[in-house]
Amino acid sequence: MKSLNEHYIIDNKYFTQFLLKSGEFITIYRVKDKHNVNYLLKLYDLEKLHKENFDEYGNIYEIEIVKNLSHPNIEVFVDSGNTIINDKNYLYLVFKYISGESLAEYLSRTKNIDLYDILSFTMQILEGLSYLHNLSRPILHNSINMDNIIIDESSKVPSIKIVNFHYARYSNFLGNGINLDDLNLLFVSNEGLNGKFSIQNDIYSVGAILYNLIYRIPPWFIDVSKLSSQEKIEAIIRERMKPLLLINDILCNNIHYKSILNIINKALNPNFDDAYKDVYNFIEDLKKEFNSISSYDFKGGVVYENNRLTFDNLTNKEKGFSAIAGMKELKEILTTNVINLLKDPEGAKEYGLTIPNGMLLFGPPGCGKTYISEKLAEEVNFNYYFIKSSDLVSPYAFETQKKIGKLFDDAYKNKPSIICFDEFDSYAFRKDMSNNAIMTGVVNEILTQLNNCGKRGVFVIATTNNPELIEKSILRKGRMDLLIYVPPPDYEARKELFKLYLKDKPKDFNINYDELANLTDKYVASDIEFIAIDAAREAYKFKTNITQKILINIIGRTRSSLSDEDNKKYDFYKDFFNGSTINTNYRKPIGFRINKDD
């Protein structure tokens, strides 16, 4: 049909503003009502609609399906009806207008997307599909792709909305009548390409979106624009017989991307037995990765190459210490004792100072030790090696020592460098705790490498939750020059953590983050994350927003994961390493003593 003029009145309710999209039998407008509220209106030309768009009762599938839906990740139905235009009968469908852009548009204008956002977007899509698939009469969307996912930017925190239910059908639908020419076939499963639509097709589509967001191209991409309908299907299925292309090998060395690629492979797996059977398990696997990067140790967008951080590939909007909320005292200590020396080695040399050999960051789990190490490396623009115990462990005798030696050799070649040993106590433990000669050899190798490494351009950071387990000779001056306590998040950090964990959840606009931070003294990041998740569960139960009252009630029944004994332990070691008077209320572990003059 010819597009309607501006301010054309539809059913005495809606005034057209402008045309958004025109198709064979559906035209889409942005309209306003008499209160000047914006809506999206779909206009159906009944004479041109194909019979497969109607259910057995003569109703349009899309209208019948969407008018009963209610979920935060699905477009909001407002109204439907019929109207006469130029003596022809039309049906219309009205949605709440979404102020935002599609994932396809977002990807085209955004150079780098943080992994945090990629996973958040994907999980929100899956939450919407989970709702559809678990209704009393389950619904299949059948057309999940980059154009049918909208980022709603109308609120302070953007959220995902699934739109365009034109091809949605009930799960007992046999698949006849969906015109494949109208779909983006690169996001349709092989079964869908053969006309068989199911839950697995929706799951496949989400896996393809996740891949597309990471690699900026659909999986098994092939240009089929010049092929006939059947040739397109045959070419795509043939292409999918090849191994899934990993466009950038650097991504595959990122600890998070490796796990996520396993998830993508499972979502896209053509073998039913090896693929996800339902959305729930897909979400749960993604949540594990999401929680590991959205905690206080979040590494958003960091790309590793063989465990070395390459700063050209960083996508964080804020780098260095400016990205750390609060923790003022700790940042001052690190700036004075470490960063200034690393940034100005020539100036320090005039005073007879060199780069320190290393420092130990100790404190309760979940307080940001790894994150702080990373941000310190960014602050001074050193190459950064992040090492876990699994990177060094080997079943072969002396292999671990060789790995440690090779690690330091590589760091020297790429100096100035920072090596961060995570959970240092797992491979630098006290010699008196093991009779294993090989493990003692590992400790001796670390001792050897730590000697004067600062003078050679390598600074070592070790993190631990258990300082009492570390070999005491490693902690002496000349090896670990600085022993620094990383406390639980302070007031400002707790505020930012609440904002982070509530970011993509439906909540009241007037959440008082100051009050939440005040009520959670001594809480660590994982505690605050749990509070946010528990609040979401509570709100979901009553289908309401997360409110201040819900959050305060949950805080009231949630204890800090740090016990009084834990606090005494860390207070003891903080004082002990600083040479302060020891609080005798905490009995230090037998056999552990540091000789500062050793």
C-alpha positions as CSV (number, residue, x, y, z in Angstrom):
1,M,0.0,0.0,0.0
2,K,1.0,3.6,-0.4
3,S,2.5,5.0,2.8
4,L,0.2,7.2,4.9
5,N,0.7,10.9,5.2
6,E,2.0,12.4,8.5
7,H,-0.8,12.9,11.1
8,Y,-3.0,10.4,9.4
9,I,-5.6,9.2,12.0
10,I,-5.9,5.5,12.5
11,D,-9.0,4.2,14.3
12,N,-9.5,7.6,15.9
13,K,-6.7,6.8,18.3
14,Y,-3.3,7.1,16.7
15,F,-1.7,9.8,14.6
16,T,1.1,8.7,12.2
17,Q,4.5,10.4,12.5
18,F,6.6,8.7,9.9
19,L,7.1,5.4,8.1
20,L,9.6,3.0,9.7
21,K,9.4,0.0,7.3
22,S,7.3,-1.0,4.3
23,G,6.8,-4.7,3.3
24,E,4.6,-6.7,1.0
25,F,1.7,-7.0,3.4
26,I,2.9,-5.2,6.6
27,T,3.7,-1.5,7.0
28,I,5.2,-0.2,10.2
29,Y,4.8,3.4,11.5
30,R,5.8,5.4,14.5
31,V,2.6,6.9,15.8
32,K,1.4,9.1,18.7
33,D,-1.8,8.9,20.7
34,K,-3.8,11.9,21.9
35,H,-1.6,12.2,25.0
36,N,1.5,12.6,22.7
37,V,2.9,9.2,23.7
38,N,5.0,7.4,21.1
39,Y,4.1,3.9,19.9
40,L,5.0,1.5,17.1
41,L,2.1,0.4,14.9
42,K,2.0,-2.5,12.5
43,L,-0.6,-2.3,9.7
44,Y,-1.6,-5.6,8.1
45,D,-3.1,-5.6,4.5
46,L,-5.6,-8.4,4.9
47,E,-5.9,-8.9,1.1
48,K,-2.2,-9.6,0.7
49,L,-1.6,-11.7,3.8
50,H,-0.9,-15.3,3.1
51,K,-3.1,-17.9,4.6
52,E,-0.3,-19.4,6.6
53,N,-0.2,-16.2,8.7
54,F,-3.6,-17.1,10.1
55,D,-4.4,-19.7,12.8
56,E,-7.2,-22.3,12.5
57,Y,-9.7,-19.7,13.8
58,G,-8.8,-17.1,11.2
59,N,-6.8,-14.9,13.6
60,I,-3.3,-13.5,12.7
61,Y,-0.7,-15.6,14.6
62,E,1.4,-12.6,15.6
63,I,-1.6,-10.6,17.1
64,E,-2.9,-13.6,19.0
65,I,0.5,-14.5,20.4
66,V,1.8,-11.1,21.5
67,K,-1.3,-9.8,23.2
68,N,-0.9,-12.4,26.0
69,L,2.9,-11.9,26.6
70,S,4.4,-10.1,29.5
71,H,8.2,-10.2,30.1
72,P,10.8,-7.5,30.5
73,N,12.8,-8.8,27.6
74,I,9.9,-8.9,25.1
75,E,8.3,-6.0,23.3
76,V,5.3,-4.7,25.1
77,F,1.8,-5.2,23.5
78,V,-0.5,-2.2,23.8
79,D,-3.5,-2.5,21.5
80,S,-4.9,-4.2,18.4
81,G,-7.9,-3.6,16.2
82,N,-9.2,-3.1,12.7
83,T,-9.5,0.1,10.6
84,I,-10.7,1.1,7.1
85,I,-8.2,2.9,4.9
86,N,-9.2,3.9,1.3
87,D,-12.2,1.5,1.5
88,K,-9.9,-1.4,2.4
89,N,-9.9,-3.4,5.7
90,Y,-6.7,-3.5,7.7
91,L,-5.8,-4.9,11.1
92,Y,-3.3,-3.1,13.3
93,L,-1.1,-4.1,16.2
94,V,0.4,-1.5,18.6
95,F,3.5,-1.9,20.7
96,K,5.2,0.4,23.2
97,Y,7.8,2.4,21.3
98,I,11.3,1.3,22.0
99,S,13.9,4.1,22.0
100,G,17.0,2.3,20.9
101,E,18.7,0.3,18.1
102,S,19.0,-3.2,16.9
103,L,22.0,-5.4,17.7
104,A,22.9,-5.2,14.0
105,E,23.0,-1.4,14.2
106,Y,24.8,-1.4,17.5
107,L,27.5,-3.8,16.1
108,S,28.0,-1.6,13.0
109,R,28.7,1.5,14.9
110,T,30.5,0.1,17.9
111,K,34.2,-0.7,17.4
112,N,34.7,-2.8,20.5
113,I,32.1,-4.5,22.7
114,D,33.0,-5.6,26.2
115,L,32.6,-9.3,26.9
116,Y,30.5,-8.3,29.9
117,D,27.9,-6.6,27.5
118,I,28.0,-9.5,25.1
119,L,27.1,-12.0,27.8
120,S,24.6,-9.7,29.3
121,F,22.8,-9.2,26.0
122,T,22.8,-12.9,25.2
123,M,21.5,-13.9,28.6
124,Q,18.6,-11.4,28.4
125,I,17.7,-12.9,25.0
126,L,17.7,-16.3,26.6
127,E,15.6,-15.1,29.5
128,G,13.0,-13.9,27.1
129,L,13.0,-17.2,25.2
130,S,12.9,-19.2,28.4
131,Y,9.6,-17.4,29.2
132,L,8.2,-18.2,25.8
133,H,9.3,-21.8,25.8
134,N,7.8,-22.5,29.3
135,L,4.4,-21.0,28.8
136,S,1.5,-23.4,29.3
137,R,1.2,-23.3,25.5
138,P,4.9,-22.9,24.5
139,I,5.8,-20.4,21.8
140,L,8.7,-20.5,19.3
141,H,10.0,-17.2,18.0
142,N,11.6,-18.8,14.8
143,S,13.3,-15.6,13.7
144,I,15.8,-14.6,16.3
145,N,18.6,-12.6,14.6
146,M,20.5,-9.4,14.9
147,D,17.7,-7.3,13.5
148,N,15.0,-8.6,15.8
149,I,16.8,-7.9,19.0
150,I,16.6,-4.3,20.2
151,I,18.7,-2.5,22.8
152,D,16.2,-0.4,24.7
153,E,17.9,2.8,25.8
154,S,14.9,4.5,27.3
155,S,16.1,3.8,30.9
156,K,19.4,4.6,32.5
157,V,20.5,0.9,32.1
158,P,19.9,-0.4,28.5
159,S,18.0,-3.7,28.3
160,I,17.3,-6.2,25.6
161,K,13.9,-6.6,23.9
162,I,12.9,-9.4,21.5
163,V,10.7,-8.0,18.7
164,N,9.0,-9.1,15.5
165,F,6.8,-12.1,16.3
166,H,5.5,-12.3,12.7
167,Y,7.0,-15.9,12.4
168,A,6.3,-16.9,15.9
169,R,4.2,-20.1,16.3
170,Y,3.0,-22.4,19.1
171,S,5.3,-25.3,19.7
172,N,2.9,-27.9,18.2
173,F,3.1,-26.0,14.9
174,L,4.5,-28.4,12.2
175,G,6.4,-25.7,10.3
176,N,4.4,-25.5,7.2
177,G,3.9,-22.1,5.8
178,I,6.9,-20.2,7.1
179,N,8.5,-18.6,4.0
180,L,12.3,-19.1,4.4
181,D,12.9,-16.3,1.9
182,D,11.7,-13.9,4.6
183,L,14.2,-15.1,7.2
184,N,17.9,-14.4,7.7
185,L,19.0,-18.0,6.9
186,L,22.4,-17.5,8.5
187,F,20.6,-17.6,11.9
188,V,18.4,-20.5,11.1
189,S,19.4,-24.1,12.2
190,N,19.7,-26.9,9.7
191,E,16.4,-28.3,10.9
192,G,14.8,-24.9,10.3
193,L,16.3,-24.7,6.8
194,N,14.4,-28.0,6.2
195,G,11.2,-26.5,7.4
196,K,11.2,-28.1,10.9
197,F,11.1,-25.4,13.6
198,S,11.6,-26.3,17.3
199,I,13.1,-25.0,20.5
200,Q,16.5,-26.0,19.2
201,N,16.1,-23.6,16.3
202,D,15.7,-20.7,18.7
203,I,18.7,-21.9,20.7
204,Y,20.8,-22.2,17.5
205,S,19.8,-18.6,16.6
206,V,21.1,-17.3,20.0
207,G,24.3,-19.2,19.6
208,A,24.7,-17.5,16.2
209,I,24.1,-14.1,17.8
210,L,26.7,-14.7,20.5
211,Y,29.2,-15.8,17.9
212,N,28.3,-12.7,15.7
213,L,28.8,-10.3,18.6
214,I,32.2,-11.8,19.4
215,Y,33.5,-12.2,15.9
216,R,31.4,-9.5,14.1
217,I,30.3,-12.0,11.5
218,P,27.7,-14.8,11.6
219,P,29.0,-18.4,12.0
220,W,29.8,-20.2,8.8
221,F,29.3,-17.0,6.9
222,I,28.8,-17.3,3.1
223,D,27.5,-14.8,0.6
224,V,24.3,-16.3,-0.8
225,S,22.7,-13.1,-2.1
226,K,22.9,-14.1,-5.7
227,L,21.6,-17.7,-5.3
228,S,18.1,-19.0,-5.7
229,S,16.1,-20.0,-2.6
230,Q,17.0,-23.7,-2.7
231,E,20.6,-22.9,-3.7
232,K,20.9,-20.7,-0.6
233,I,19.8,-23.5,1.7
234,E,22.1,-26.1,0.1
235,A,25.1,-23.7,0.2
236,I,24.6,-22.9,3.9
237,I,24.2,-26.5,4.9
238,R,27.3,-27.5,2.9
239,E,29.3,-24.7,4.6
240,R,28.3,-25.9,8.0
241,M,29.8,-29.3,7.4
242,K,33.2,-27.5,7.8
243,P,34.7,-26.8,11.2
244,L,33.5,-23.6,12.9
245,L,35.9,-20.8,11.8
246,L,37.8,-19.0,14.6
247,I,38.5,-15.7,13.0
248,N,41.1,-14.3,15.5
249,D,43.3,-16.8,17.2
250,I,44.1,-14.2,19.9
251,L,40.6,-14.5,21.2
252,C,41.0,-18.2,21.7
253,N,43.7,-17.7,24.2
254,N,41.5,-15.6,26.5
255,I,40.5,-17.7,29.5
256,H,36.8,-16.6,29.2
257,Y,36.6,-16.9,25.4
258,K,37.8,-20.5,25.5
259,S,34.9,-21.4,27.7
260,I,32.4,-19.3,25.8
261,L,33.5,-20.9,22.5
262,N,32.7,-24.3,24.0
263,I,29.2,-22.9,24.8
264,I,28.8,-21.6,21.3
265,N,29.9,-24.9,19.8
266,K,27.2,-26.6,21.9
267,A,24.5,-24.2,20.9
268,L,25.4,-24.5,17.2
269,N,26.0,-28.3,17.3
270,P,24.0,-30.0,14.5
271,N,24.1,-33.3,16.5
272,F,21.0,-33.2,18.8
273,D,22.6,-35.4,21.5
274,D,25.5,-32.9,21.8
275,A,23.5,-29.7,21.6
276,Y,21.5,-27.8,24.3
277,K,18.1,-29.4,24.7
278,D,16.6,-26.3,26.4
279,V,17.4,-22.7,27.2
280,Y,17.9,-23.3,30.9
281,N,21.2,-25.1,30.6
282,F,22.4,-22.6,28.0
283,I,21.7,-19.7,30.5
284,E,23.4,-21.5,33.4
285,D,26.6,-22.1,31.4
286,L,26.7,-18.5,30.4
287,K,26.0,-17.3,34.0
288,K,29.1,-19.1,35.2
289,E,31.2,-17.1,32.8
290,F,29.3,-13.9,33.3
291,N,29.7,-14.1,37.1
292,S,33.5,-14.8,36.8
293,I,34.0,-11.5,34.9
294,S,31.3,-9.4,36.4
295,S,32.6,-9.7,39.9
296,Y,35.0,-7.3,41.5
297,D,37.7,-9.1,39.5
298,F,36.0,-8.2,36.2
299,K,38.4,-8.1,33.2
300,G,35.9,-6.6,30.7
301,G,37.3,-6.7,27.2
302,V,40.8,-7.7,28.1
303,V,42.5,-9.8,25.4
304,Y,45.3,-12.2,26.3
305,E,47.9,-13.5,23.9
306,N,49.7,-16.6,25.5
307,N,48.8,-15.2,28.9
308,R,50.3,-11.8,28.2
309,L,48.1,-8.8,28.2
310,T,48.6,-6.7,25.0
311,F,47.4,-3.1,25.7
312,D,46.5,-2.4,22.1
313,N,43.7,-4.8,22.4
314,L,42.2,-3.4,25.6
315,T,38.6,-2.3,25.3
316,N,38.0,-1.0,28.8
317,K,36.6,2.5,28.7
318,E,38.5,3.3,31.9
319,K,42.1,2.1,32.3
320,G,44.4,2.2,35.2
321,F,43.5,3.2,38.7
322,S,40.7,5.5,37.5
323,A,38.7,2.4,36.9
324,I,38.9,1.4,40.6
325,A,36.1,2.8,42.7
326,G,37.0,3.9,46.2
327,M,39.9,2.1,47.9
328,K,41.7,5.5,48.3
329,E,44.2,4.5,51.0
330,L,45.2,1.3,49.1
331,K,45.7,3.3,45.8
332,E,47.8,5.9,47.6
333,I,50.1,3.1,49.0
334,L,50.5,1.6,45.6
335,T,51.0,4.9,43.9
336,T,53.7,6.0,46.3
337,N,55.6,2.7,46.7
338,V,55.2,1.1,43.4
339,I,53.7,3.1,40.5
340,N,55.8,6.2,40.9
341,L,59.0,4.1,40.8
342,L,57.8,2.1,37.8
343,K,56.8,5.2,35.9
344,D,60.0,7.1,36.7
345,P,62.9,4.6,36.9
346,E,65.5,7.3,35.9
347,G,64.3,9.7,38.6
348,A,64.3,6.9,41.2
349,K,67.8,5.9,40.1
350,E,69.1,9.3,41.2
351,Y,68.1,8.3,44.7
352,G,69.6,4.8,44.4
353,L,66.2,3.2,44.0
354,T,65.3,0.5,41.5
355,I,62.1,-1.2,40.5
356,P,60.9,-3.3,43.4
357,N,61.2,-7.1,42.9
358,G,57.7,-7.8,43.9
359,M,54.7,-7.4,46.2
360,L,52.2,-9.7,47.8
361,L,48.6,-8.6,47.8
362,F,46.8,-10.6,50.5
363,G,43.3,-10.4,51.9
364,P,39.8,-12.1,51.8
365,P,38.6,-13.6,48.5
366,G,36.5,-11.4,46.3
367,C,38.2,-8.1,47.3
368,G,39.7,-7.3,43.9
369,K,43.4,-8.4,44.3
370,T,43.6,-9.7,40.7
371,Y,41.6,-6.7,39.3
372,I,44.0,-4.2,41.1
373,S,47.0,-6.0,39.7
374,E,45.6,-5.7,36.2
375,K,44.8,-2.0,36.7
376,L,48.3,-1.4,38.1
377,A,49.8,-2.9,34.9
378,E,47.5,-0.6,32.8
379,E,48.5,2.4,34.9
380,V,52.2,1.9,34.1
381,N,51.7,0.5,30.6
382,F,53.8,-2.6,31.3
383,N,53.3,-6.0,29.6
384,Y,51.2,-8.1,31.9
385,Y,51.4,-11.9,32.4
386,F,48.5,-13.4,34.4
387,I,49.4,-16.8,35.7
388,K,47.2,-19.4,37.4
389,S,48.5,-22.5,39.1
390,S,47.0,-24.6,36.3
391,D,49.3,-22.8,33.9
392,L,52.4,-24.1,35.7
393,V,51.4,-27.5,37.0
394,S,52.7,-30.5,35.1
395,P,52.7,-34.3,35.8
396,Y,56.3,-34.5,34.6
397,A,59.2,-34.1,37.0
398,F,60.9,-30.7,36.8
399,E,58.5,-29.5,34.0
400,T,57.0,-26.9,36.3
401,Q,60.4,-25.4,37.1
402,K,61.1,-25.2,33.3
403,K,57.8,-23.4,32.8
404,I,58.6,-20.9,35.5
405,G,62.1,-20.3,34.0
406,K,60.6,-19.8,30.5
407,L,58.0,-17.4,31.9
408,F,60.6,-15.1,33.4
409,D,62.8,-15.4,30.2
410,D,59.8,-14.2,28.2
411,A,59.0,-11.4,30.6
412,Y,62.7,-10.2,30.4
413,K,62.5,-10.2,26.6
414,N,59.4,-8.1,26.7
415,K,60.4,-5.8,29.6
416,P,59.2,-3.8,31.3
417,S,56.8,-6.5,32.4
418,I,54.6,-7.4,35.3
419,I,54.0,-11.1,36.2
420,C,50.9,-11.7,38.4
421,F,50.8,-15.1,40.2
422,D,47.2,-15.7,41.2
423,E,46.6,-17.8,44.3
424,F,50.3,-17.8,45.0
425,D,50.1,-20.1,48.0
426,S,49.1,-23.0,45.7
427,Y,52.6,-23.3,44.3
428,A,54.8,-21.2,46.6
429,F,53.8,-22.9,49.8
430,R,56.0,-23.4,52.9
431,K,58.7,-26.0,52.4
432,D,58.0,-27.5,55.9
433,M,54.5,-28.4,54.6
434,S,55.7,-30.9,52.0
435,N,58.2,-33.8,51.8
436,N,57.8,-33.8,48.0
437,A,61.2,-33.0,46.5
438,I,59.7,-31.9,43.2
439,M,57.4,-29.4,44.8
440,T,60.2,-28.1,47.0
441,G,62.1,-27.7,43.7
442,V,59.3,-25.5,42.4
443,V,59.6,-23.2,45.5
444,N,63.4,-23.0,45.0
445,E,62.9,-22.0,41.4
446,I,60.6,-19.2,42.4
447,L,63.1,-18.1,45.0
448,T,65.9,-18.0,42.4
449,Q,63.8,-16.1,39.8
450,L,62.7,-13.5,42.3
451,N,66.3,-12.5,43.1
452,N,66.9,-9.1,41.6
453,C,64.2,-9.5,38.9
454,G,63.3,-5.8,39.4
455,K,66.7,-4.6,38.3
456,R,66.1,-6.6,35.1
457,G,62.8,-4.9,34.3
458,V,60.3,-7.5,35.8
459,F,58.0,-6.7,38.7
460,V,56.2,-9.6,40.3
461,I,52.8,-9.4,42.0
462,A,51.5,-12.4,44.0
463,T,47.9,-12.6,45.3
464,T,46.7,-14.9,48.0
465,N,43.9,-15.4,50.5
466,N,46.2,-17.4,52.7
467,P,49.4,-15.6,53.5
468,E,50.2,-18.1,56.3
469,L,50.8,-20.9,53.7
470,I,53.5,-19.1,51.7
471,E,57.1,-20.0,52.1
472,K,58.6,-17.4,54.5
473,S,61.9,-16.9,52.6
474,I,59.9,-15.8,49.6
475,L,58.4,-13.0,51.6
476,R,61.6,-11.5,52.8
477,K,63.0,-8.1,51.6
478,G,64.7,-8.4,48.3
479,R,62.1,-10.8,47.0
480,M,58.7,-9.6,48.0
481,D,59.5,-6.0,49.0
482,L,56.0,-5.0,49.7
483,L,53.3,-7.0,51.6
484,I,50.0,-5.2,51.2
485,Y,46.6,-5.9,52.7
486,V,43.6,-5.6,50.3
487,P,40.6,-5.1,52.5
488,P,36.9,-5.8,51.7
489,P,35.5,-3.1,49.3
490,D,35.1,0.2,51.0
491,Y,32.0,2.5,50.9
492,E,32.6,3.8,47.3
493,A,33.5,0.4,46.0
494,R,30.4,-1.1,47.4
495,K,28.2,1.6,45.8
496,E,29.8,0.8,42.4
497,L,29.3,-3.0,43.0
498,F,25.6,-2.5,43.7
499,K,25.3,-0.5,40.5
500,L,27.2,-3.1,38.5
501,Y,25.2,-6.1,39.8
502,L,21.8,-4.3,39.4
503,K,22.8,-2.9,36.0
504,D,20.7,-5.1,33.8
505,K,17.8,-5.9,36.1
506,P,14.4,-4.3,36.2
507,K,14.5,-1.9,39.2
508,D,13.0,1.3,40.6
509,F,14.7,4.5,39.3
510,N,15.3,5.8,42.8
511,I,17.5,3.1,44.3
512,N,19.6,4.7,47.1
513,Y,23.0,3.2,46.6
514,D,24.5,5.3,49.4
515,E,22.1,3.5,51.9
516,L,23.0,0.1,50.4
517,A,26.7,0.8,50.8
518,N,26.2,1.9,54.4
519,L,24.4,-1.3,55.3
520,T,27.0,-3.6,53.8
521,D,30.2,-2.8,55.7
522,K,32.7,-5.7,55.6
523,Y,30.7,-7.4,52.7
524,V,32.8,-8.6,49.8
525,A,31.9,-8.6,46.1
526,S,30.4,-12.0,46.1
527,D,28.1,-11.1,49.0
528,I,26.8,-8.0,47.1
529,E,26.3,-10.1,44.0
530,F,24.2,-12.6,45.9
531,I,22.1,-9.8,47.3
532,A,21.4,-8.5,43.8
533,I,20.5,-11.9,42.5
534,D,18.3,-12.7,45.6
535,A,16.5,-9.3,45.1
536,A,15.9,-10.2,41.4
537,R,14.4,-13.5,42.5
538,E,12.1,-11.8,45.0
539,A,11.0,-9.2,42.4
540,Y,10.4,-11.8,39.8
541,K,8.2,-13.8,42.1
542,F,5.8,-10.8,42.3
543,K,6.5,-9.6,38.7
544,T,7.6,-6.2,40.0
545,N,10.7,-4.1,39.9
546,I,13.5,-4.5,42.4
547,T,12.9,-1.9,45.1
548,Q,14.9,-0.3,47.9
549,K,12.7,-2.2,50.4
550,I,13.4,-5.5,48.8
551,L,17.2,-4.9,48.8
552,I,17.2,-3.7,52.4
553,N,15.2,-6.8,53.5
554,I,17.6,-9.1,51.8
555,I,20.6,-7.3,53.2
556,G,19.0,-7.8,56.7
557,R,18.9,-11.6,56.2
558,T,22.3,-11.9,54.5
559,R,25.5,-12.1,56.5
560,S,28.9,-11.2,55.2
561,S,30.8,-14.2,54.1
562,L,33.7,-13.0,56.2
563,S,33.4,-14.5,59.7
564,D,34.8,-12.8,62.8
565,E,37.6,-15.4,62.7
566,D,38.5,-14.4,59.1
567,N,38.6,-10.7,60.1
568,K,40.9,-11.5,63.1
569,K,43.1,-13.6,60.8
570,Y,43.6,-10.8,58.2
571,D,44.0,-8.1,60.9
572,F,46.7,-10.3,62.5
573,Y,48.7,-10.7,59.3
574,K,48.2,-7.0,58.3
575,D,49.8,-6.0,61.7
576,F,52.3,-8.8,61.5
577,F,53.7,-7.8,58.1
578,N,53.7,-4.2,59.1
579,G,55.7,-4.9,62.2
580,S,52.9,-3.6,64.4
581,T,52.0,-4.8,67.9
582,I,50.4,-8.2,67.5
583,N,46.8,-8.7,68.7
584,T,47.2,-11.8,70.9
585,N,43.5,-12.6,70.6
586,Y,44.4,-14.4,67.3
587,R,46.7,-17.3,67.6
588,K,49.0,-17.4,64.5
589,P,49.6,-20.7,62.8
590,I,52.3,-22.9,64.5
591,G,55.6,-22.8,62.7
592,F,55.0,-19.6,60.7
593,R,57.4,-16.8,61.4
594,I,58.9,-14.1,59.3
595,N,62.4,-12.9,59.9
596,K,62.5,-9.5,58.4
597,D,66.2,-9.5,58.4
598,D,66.5,-12.9,56.8
